[in-house]
Structure formats: structure tokens, C-alpha cells
Amino acid sequence: MPGYEAERDRLREHLGIEWIQNGLSKSGWTPSKSIRHSSDLNCDFSHPEKCQWKNMADEKQMDSRDFYLFEKIDYTEFPVLRVGPGPSKIQQGDKMIFVGDKKREEQHAIFYSSPINCQNSTGNLTFTYWVYNSARVEVILLEDDGRGGYKMIFDDPSEEKPYVDCGTIQLNTECHAEIPPREKPFRIGIRAYEISNTDGSFVMIDNILYSASLCKVGSELLAQFMFFKVKCSVDIGDNFKSNALETGATGKHVDTAAELKCDNFDSKCRWRSGGDAMVMWRRSSSILPSPLLLNATGTTVGPRGGYAVLYVEQGTQKKSLDILRSDPITCQSLTENEFTFRYWHWERFSFDNFEFSRFWEFGQIELEACAVDLMLKDIECVPIPRGSSPANVKLTFRKATKNFMIVIRVSSLNSDFDNMVIVDDISYRATLCTDALSVFDIGDSFVSTPMLSLLLSRNVHTAQDLSCDFSKRASACLWGMLNQDEESSDIASNTWTVGHGPLNDEKLYSLTGIYEMPEGEFGLAKFETGGSAVLLSEVVRCALDNVHVQFKLWTTGTAKIKVCLVEESSPSLLDCQDASSGDVVVDLPRIRRPFRVAFSAEAEDQGMVLIDDIVVTGQICPPTAAKQFSSKTFRPTADIPDPNVCRLLSCDFHLGHACLYESSQVPHSAMHGVSQRKLNAFLTRSKRVFILESPQFRLNTVARLHFDYKLQGDANLFICNDSGTKELESCFKVEGREGNDFIELLASDTKVYIISRLSESGKSGSLEISKIVFTDISDQAIC
């Protein structure tokens, strides 16, 4: 590719990826041999020579560009607003395929699979992808045209098209296609198109996963067992019934090891049949006869509820048997893990005209549990130890760490006898990479920013005035902290901050035991080496009757919190009550002198306290008209913000343009227009998001950016900002539909985004901005 060296340098600099020369020259793609298992099409490009996908040949004249193999060579994060919707953090060494160009004429590329002979149910294809500068991606189906080429199936109006959902608005989304059943051979294609930007546009693809039930040959051989009522050599009773094993397993990665718990094999179970076998695992909930259990196991203990059963007729070969497999595990630490399940096994044969059942210990059938990769290649296998039925098996995997599944399968078989195996009560215990690794690990998106509220001797007229949900960095809350230079007292000088998410619900649950998550922003006290931090209310003149303080609480590590009262004239904590994680309600006594309410957090070692949704109810004394209670924490008004920043950010649109603001181009983004001193952006199903980006600036102190707005239809409005250390440091949703609002800017902020997007099911909408004004925190104009 002569002349593209400079473009590869840009990719290396901004994305941290490097081209692998001839990386796709070899593959596992076959021109005519159909795949045997749907998982044969799984490909994460770690071994591209095994992937059953390839570029469309030039002589087919169906595309104009090829994909190329690239590798992540450093820890540079992808810019989230420019390149998405795939994850911005990619591990060093990961490989993906890339196609891009800078030509004005539209370029497109097709990456297509080995043939699929037949698919008898709806299939699912998912892959991770990133696009840049309006490039797009879709899933197509191909079939041979009889002349040595291919044609797209959905060009025929009688053919059902695949349903494709390639979300691009939210981050870390995948492309998901539902492929309808097909009786005729076909191929799957991933097509990149609308690569037509002279500044450059591209598409990247990774982690292709295909899950479907493929047509099998000879499946009618087991129709007697597969059609619900079974008459077998093993006497399991006249009322025994079994059904196809249909569970909640879809091939998607599990988020926690606990999701692999399965004790009923229903829609909540993440285990399924392996597929593409003549003898399949099935589900039954029939109660087994007590004489059978007693004769075979010495106990009448049998499986409870739904369980998985594999019936093997005499003469069946091991290669014809199905496997029982889990949904994939993305990443697992090398710490201890434990895989457990219970199983029962019977076999029956004749001896001198006397039939009897016997158990596993005679060695006629053996099972094993294996960790396999996404291509079903063995990583490690552990023989299932022999024991008295019902055996409770406990195993440990020591090699499997990334992108693997667990399977239970028959390892050896004596086909002279009928056999039946039952599996139930599966569980898995392990530390996944998504599990919390420390008391501070509650998600990669978790950040904290300074709290904007101050203690300024403001009046507390009603108990409800003390309610606080910490939105907009608690700027409207009547809570704050003492000066750092206060004299020694029980009131600590450590800092409370405001936390932002979204948080990882699984990590937070593993640390706190609470399923409920904080909504939006929340109060945060973080202790690296122990200590204490106190959050104080403004002064309340007195508490009369039924005063209650309610809030939601989460604690991690050694952190804990007390709700205390503080006299106005004394810095000491009085009348403290301990609080436990969850929904907390604290009753305050009658108090006839001025006081403050205090949240006193402390930790002996590492830990965090999270509080949200403070609600105060009851009757308090209103302030007198002539007096406000003094506060030691009063500070003079902050410095005047830089007028140069005011000139950068203020705009009344009177010149017919958006001043120094620009529209950010992301996939499916709308453009704007300016007329009659108003900026307008119209959103549709195909143009679902609009982003207005400010110029970069540097502030010397806290300031405000006011804006007049109007929303119509299904449009929503968000205001976001960058800080000096993180893109999109925080976002606030504007709750109204029309009026004036503002965002507090900190000295660390460097950029502001005004983002409008359609609601999830919205059809159309619009945003109108008529004025943007920069002020100090007293709302005084600066320029």
C-alpha cells in the first residue's frame, strides 16, 4: 500500500495499533466444505490462520477494499467520542481487522465466512466494532450464484432479511444480528461501507461469535427418546418424560461466576447443549422411582426440580454424544476457583436372565470436565473422580484464564450397555476480572470530583431544605465541610467528594452486599490509609417534632459512618448513631438550641462510604428575620473568572454561526443550523444524536455557563465536560423541556459538550439553543 505510511503512523499515534503485514494471507476459510459447528465461525483474530473468514476476492467485483490485520501495541485509549462504539480500553497484544480510506468516492469491503449448509433455528451473530467519521457496518447473507460468484440473499424480496442491531449511541455496544432459519446453503458476510470522508474514515472488527442450531443428519435415530415419553432398557418408570434442553444460555459472556449456578435448567440457567450431535442432553423434572435410586445408589436421594439427562442406547459410539457446556467466561484471575455439580449414573445389562442396575464404579462409562476455548479446543481437562452416587464433584481449573467455556462430556464408553447420566446442582466459584479487586474497585467508569457546596450560613427554613441528591456536584445542597485550617476538634478535615458513575453493579454488590445502585451522583468519603471525614449541614435553629434523616448507604472495607448532632458553638460531635449499609432512617430528638447534623465517616484502614438521596422530614424552627447563624466556614466570593474564557464560551448566535463551537461528528450524528439568533438541530431515527463541542479553555476559578434551550419531540439534553485528566469527566441530564439552566465549571475543566439525543424508542425531536452566557458563581456577567 504505497503512500499510506503516514496514515499508518497516525493510527499508531492516536490508536496505538500497528499493521501486521500479510496477517490475513492464511485462514481456515473453505470454498465448499460446510462448517460442522456454529462455533467454527468464532474468531478473535489471535490465530487468524484458524479463522473461517476471509476478504472477498477482487475478481468477484463485490467490494472495493480489503480488511487488514492490526495489533494493539501500547496502552493508548481510543477517543470515545470519535472512535466507537466498541470499548476504548483494549489490551496490549489484542488483534483486530481494519479497513479505511481517504477517498471521496464511497469504498466498501466484505469479510465473509465458510459455507453454512443449513440452519434450522434463528442464529445469533455478534461482534465488537469501531467506526470513525460516519463509516458504517452491516451483516449480509450470501449464496452461490451458480457462475462462480455470490449474490446477496436479501436482494430477493421473498427472502427474510437478518435483523441487525449495531448500536452506536452508547459506549461499549456490540453489533448483533439475528439470522433467520435457512434450508439452503449460505454464507455470512460483514460489510463495511460509507467509507467516503477525505479526512479519513474506517471500520474495525473483533471478537466474532456465531451461535445457531445447524441441521444434522440422522437425528431421527433417537426419536424414541427425544419424543418426551421414554421406554428404555434402564427402568426409570412409566411416567418419565424429557424435553429439549432449552435454557437461558445464549453464548454471551457471563458477568460473574455466580451466573453459572444452575439447579433447575430453566430460563435462568447459563448451560446448554453443545449441539451438532446425534445423542443430545435433554431436560427432565420427573421424579425418579425410589427403588431405582435405592438399588443403584444405596439412597433414595435423587435430583430435585429440573435436571439435565443424557440417555445412551446400546451400540452408541462416543463421537455421537452431546456435550453440556456453559456460556463463555471472558477473563478469570489465577486465584482459586471451584467447579461443583452432582451427578447420577445407571447402566443395565443381562446376566443369566437376571437384570440389575449398577453404578459407575464398574468402569463402563467415564465423564470429564474440561475448560475449552471459544473454538471448543481443550485448554485443560479433569477426569471426574469415581464415587458413590449421587456424587458431589468438586474440580479446579488451573490453566484457563481468558475466553473459555466449561464442558461436561463423556470421555470413554462401553457401548455394550444402555447408560443414563444425570447432572444437577451446578455451581462455579471464581474471581473474574470484573470482580472487585480492592475496596475502591467499583468500576472503570467510577470517578470523583470536588463537592461544590459550601457552608455559607444559609437559612434552613424547613426540614426539606436539607434534602440532597448530590446532583450537579451538590451545588444546591445545604451541606459542606469545615475549612482545612480549623482548630483541632472532633470534626475531621478530610474531604468529602462527589462520585460519578456508571458503577459496575457486580463489583459494588461483591463489596457491599447491596443490589441497589446509586442513581447519578452521590456523596463519597474515600480512605486510603484510614482516617475520618465529616459532612455538616447548615445550622438548624431547633428540632420540634418527628424529625427524621433518611439516606441510602454503601460501605466498603473498614469504613463506617455515624449520624451525629453538633452544637453551633462547639466543634464536638454529640449524640451519634451508627448506620449500616442499605436504606437508613435516623430519628432526631427534640432540640431547643441551634445545631447541625453531621455525617461522620471513618475507617481504620482502606475503605469508602457512599451516601445518596438524603431526605429530611419533620418540623424545625424557622430562622428569625433579623438573624442568620454564623458559620466558621464562611469564605469571601471566589476570584473573578478569566474574561478570556468568557469570550471563548459566550455566544448569542447573532452573526449567523455558532461562534467558536463546533459539531462533533460521530456515527448517526445530526448537523446544526443557525437562523434568527438560534441554533437548531433536528434528530431522526437515522440521525439520533447531536453534539455541540466548545473550544478548549483554561479556568482560574469556579464559574457557570448558562444556556437558554428548548426541546421538542423525543429529544433529551445532556451537558458534559472534560477535565484536565479525563474525557467526559461527568454528564448532567437537563430535566426540563424549555427554559434557562447552567453547568458549574471547575478550574480543572477544559471543555464543555452540549449533547442531544433521542430517547431509546424515540422517532424524532429537535433542540434549540438561543443564548450561551458565561458568569461567575453569583451569576454576574464577566464579558
Rosetta blueprint (number, residue, H / E / L):
1 M L
2 P L
3 G L
4 Y L
5 E H
6 A H
7 E H
8 R H
9 D H
10 R H
11 L H
12 R H
13 E H
14 H H
15 L L
16 G L
17 I E
18 E E
19 W E
20 I L
21 Q L
22 N L
23 G L
24 L L
25 S L
26 K L
27 S L
28 G L
29 W L
30 T L
31 P L
32 S L
33 K L
34 S L
35 I L
36 R L
37 H L
38 S H
39 S H
40 D H
41 L H
42 N L
43 C E
44 D L
45 F L
46 S L
47 H L
48 P H
49 E H
50 K H
51 C L
52 Q L
53 W E
54 K E
55 N E
56 M L
57 A L
58 D H
59 E H
60 K H
61 Q L
62 M L
63 D L
64 S L
65 R L
66 D L
67 F L
68 Y E
69 L E
70 F E
71 E E
72 K E
73 I L
74 D L
75 Y L
76 T L
77 E L
78 F L
79 P L
80 V L
81 L L
82 R L
83 V L
84 G E
85 P E
86 G L
87 P L
88 S L
89 K L
90 I L
91 Q L
92 Q L
93 G L
94 D L
95 K E
96 M E
97 I E
98 F E
99 V E
100 G E
101 D E
102 K L
103 K L
104 R L
105 E L
106 E L
107 Q E
108 H E
109 A E
110 I E
111 F E
112 Y E
113 S E
114 S L
115 P L
116 I E
117 N L
118 C L
119 Q E
120 N L
121 S L
122 T L
123 G E
124 N E
125 L E
126 T E
127 F E
128 T E
129 Y E
130 W E
131 V E
132 Y E
133 N L
134 S L
135 A L
136 R E
137 V E
138 E E
139 V E
140 I E
141 L E
142 L E
143 E E
144 D E
145 D L
146 G L
147 R L
148 G L
149 G L
150 Y E
151 K E
152 M E
153 I H
154 F H
155 D H
156 D L
157 P L
158 S L
159 E L
160 E L
161 K L
162 P L
163 Y E
164 V E
165 D E
166 C E
167 G L
168 T L
169 I L
170 Q L
171 L L
172 N L
173 T L
174 E E
175 C E
176 H E
177 A E
178 E E
179 I E
180 P L
181 P L
182 R E
183 E L
184 K L
185 P L
186 F E
187 R E
188 I E
189 G E
190 I E
191 R E
192 A E
193 Y E
194 E E
195 I E
196 S L
197 N L
198 T L
199 D L
200 G L
201 S E
202 F E
203 V E
204 M E
205 I E
206 D E
207 N E
208 I E
209 L E
210 Y E
211 S E
212 A L
213 S L
214 L E
215 C L
216 K L
217 V L
218 G L
219 S H
220 E H
221 L H
222 L H
223 A H
224 Q H
225 F H
226 M H
227 F L
228 F L
229 K E
230 V L
231 K L
232 C L
233 S L
234 V L
235 D L
236 I L
237 G L
238 D L
239 N L
240 F L
241 K E
242 S L
243 N E
244 A E
245 L L
246 E L
247 T L
248 G L
249 A L
250 T L
251 G L
252 K L
253 H L
254 V E
255 D L
256 T L
257 A H
258 A H
259 E H
260 L H
261 K L
262 C E
263 D L
264 N L
265 F L
266 D L
267 S L
268 K L
269 C L
270 R L
271 W E
272 R E
273 S E
274 G L
275 G L
276 D L
277 A L
278 M L
279 V E
280 M L
281 W L
282 R E
283 R E
284 S E
285 S L
286 S L
287 I L
288 L L
289 P L
290 S H
291 P H
292 L H
293 L H
294 L H
295 N H
296 A H
297 T H
298 G L
299 T L
300 T L
301 V L
302 G L
303 P L
304 R L
305 G L
306 G L
307 Y E
308 A E
309 V E
310 L E
311 Y E
312 V E
313 E L
314 Q L
315 G L
316 T L
317 Q L
318 K H
319 K H
320 S H
321 L E
322 D L
323 I L
324 L E
325 R E
326 S E
327 D L
328 P L
329 I E
330 T E
331 C E
332 Q E
333 S L
334 L L
335 T L
336 E L
337 N L
338 E E
339 F E
340 T E
341 F E
342 R E
343 Y E
344 W E
345 H E
346 W E
347 E E
348 R E
349 F E
350 S E
351 F E
352 D L
353 N L
354 F E
355 E E
356 F E
357 S E
358 R E
359 F L
360 W H
361 E H
362 F H
363 G L
364 Q L
365 I E
366 E E
367 L E
368 E E
369 A E
370 C E
371 A E
372 V E
373 D E
374 L L
375 M L
376 L L
377 K L
378 D E
379 I E
380 E E
381 C E
382 V E
383 P E
384 I L
385 P L
386 R L
387 G L
388 S L
389 S L
390 P L
391 A E
392 N E
393 V E
394 K E
395 L E
396 T L
397 F L
398 R L
399 K L
400 A L
401 T L
402 K E
403 N E
404 F E
405 M E
406 I E
407 V E
408 I E
409 R E
410 V E
411 S E
412 S E
413 L E
414 N L
415 S L
416 D L
417 F L
418 D E
419 N E
420 M E
421 V E
422 I E
423 V E
424 D E
425 D E
426 I E
427 S E
428 Y E
429 R E
430 A L
431 T L
432 L E
433 C L
434 T L
435 D L
436 A L
437 L L
438 S L
439 V L
440 F L
441 D L
442 I L
443 G L
444 D L
445 S L
446 F L
447 V E
448 S E
449 T E
450 P E
451 M L
452 L L
453 S L
454 L L
455 L L
456 L L
457 S L
458 R L
459 N L
460 V L
461 H L
462 T L
463 A H
464 Q H
465 D H
466 L H
467 S L
468 C E
469 D L
470 F L
471 S H
472 K H
473 R H
474 A H
475 S L
476 A L
477 C L
478 L L
479 W E
480 G E
481 M L
482 L L
483 N L
484 Q L
485 D L
486 E L
487 E L
488 S L
489 S L
490 D L
491 I L
492 A L
493 S E
494 N E
495 T L
496 W L
497 T E
498 V E
499 G E
500 H E
501 G L
502 P L
503 L L
504 N L
505 D H
506 E H
507 K H
508 L H
509 Y H
510 S H
511 L H
512 T H
513 G L
514 I L
515 Y L
516 E L
517 M L
518 P L
519 E L
520 G L
521 E L
522 F E
523 G E
524 L E
525 A E
526 K E
527 F E
528 E L
529 T L
530 G L
531 G E
532 S E
533 A E
534 V E
535 L E
536 L E
537 S E
538 E L
539 V L
540 V E
541 R L
542 C L
543 A E
544 L E
545 D E
546 N E
547 V E
548 H E
549 V E
550 Q E
551 F E
552 K E
553 L E
554 W E
555 T E
556 T E
557 G E
558 T L
559 A L
560 K E
561 I E
562 K E
563 V E
564 C E
565 L E
566 V E
567 E E
568 E L
569 S L
570 S L
571 P L
572 S L
573 L E
574 L E
575 D E
576 C E
577 Q E
578 D E
579 A E
580 S L
581 S L
582 G E
583 D E
584 V E
585 V E
586 V E
587 D E
588 L E
589 P L
590 R L
591 I E
592 R L
593 R L
594 P L
595 F E
596 R E
597 V E
598 A E
599 F E
600 S E
601 A E
602 E E
603 A E
604 E L
605 D L
606 Q L
607 G E
608 M E
609 V E
610 L E
611 I E
612 D E
613 D E
614 I E
615 V E
616 V E
617 T E
618 G E
619 Q E
620 I E
621 C L
622 P L
623 P L
624 T L
625 A L
626 A L
627 K L
628 Q L
629 F L
630 S L
631 S L
632 K L
633 T L
634 F L
635 R L
636 P L
637 T L
638 A L
639 D L
640 I L
641 P L
642 D L
643 P H
644 N H
645 V H
646 C H
647 R H
648 L H
649 L H
650 S L
651 C E
652 D L
653 F L
654 H L
655 L L
656 G L
657 H L
658 A L
659 C L
660 L L
661 Y L
662 E E
663 S E
664 S L
665 Q L
666 V L
667 P L
668 H L
669 S E
670 A L
671 M L
672 H E
673 G E
674 V E
675 S E
676 Q L
677 R L
678 K E
679 L E
680 N E
681 A E
682 F E
683 L E
684 T L
685 R L
686 S L
687 K L
688 R L
689 V E
690 F E
691 I E
692 L E
693 E E
694 S L
695 P L
696 Q L
697 F L
698 R L
699 L L
700 N L
701 T L
702 V L
703 A E
704 R E
705 L E
706 H E
707 F E
708 D E
709 Y E
710 K E
711 L E
712 Q E
713 G E
714 D L
715 A E
716 N E
717 L E
718 F E
719 I E
720 C E
721 N E
722 D E
723 S E
724 G L
725 T L
726 K L
727 E L
728 L L
729 E L
730 S E
731 C E
732 F E
733 K E
734 V E
735 E L
736 G L
737 R L
738 E E
739 G E
740 N E
741 D E
742 F E
743 I E
744 E E
745 L E
746 L L
747 A L
748 S L
749 D E
750 T E
751 K E
752 V E
753 Y E
754 I E
755 I E
756 S E
757 R E
758 L E
759 S L
760 E L
761 S L
762 G L
763 K L
764 S L
765 G E
766 S E
767 L E
768 E E
769 I E
770 S E
771 K E
772 I E
773 V E
774 F E
775 T E
776 D L
777 I L
778 S L
779 D L
780 Q L
781 A E
782 I L
783 C L
